[in-house]
């Protein structure tokens, strides 16, 4: 289920068939700030955090690297930048997935988005998250946050529902 960005200071909880994801206070707000800077072009970044008692806790988001290519209906991440960043934050934080925007677009993953999410799955990373921010082309007003999870061996990417 897509939802407007939460305004509370408590972590937002998303669930789907036993999978649970908590977004720390400020995570969505930071992603939205990064999105507004790049609007009306799509942009992206990483979701970083920890797994605690089987529950993913997204504690931080990053922005795109300087070599990221952004367009109105697509983007190419600067993966070299992302890998350097991950090397610096390990072991305190781990890669949980990615986020990106659809300024003026739908609150659903495109086929290209789904392929990219699936490419992130590895033997040592059997689950990945994806946060999608969609809404007005300037990323102002009613922006929708949708959280998805992909699980290795499952055909469908799950849209998670917000419960708090």
ABEGO torsion letter per residue (X at the ends): XBBBBBABABBBBBBBGGBBBBBBBGAAAAAAAAAAAAOABBBBEBBBEBBBGGBBBBABBBBBBAABBBBAAEBBBBAAAAAAAAAAAOAABBBAEBBBBBBGBBABBBAAAAAAAAAABBAABABBBBBBBBEBAAGBEBBBBBBBBBBBGBABBBBBBBAX
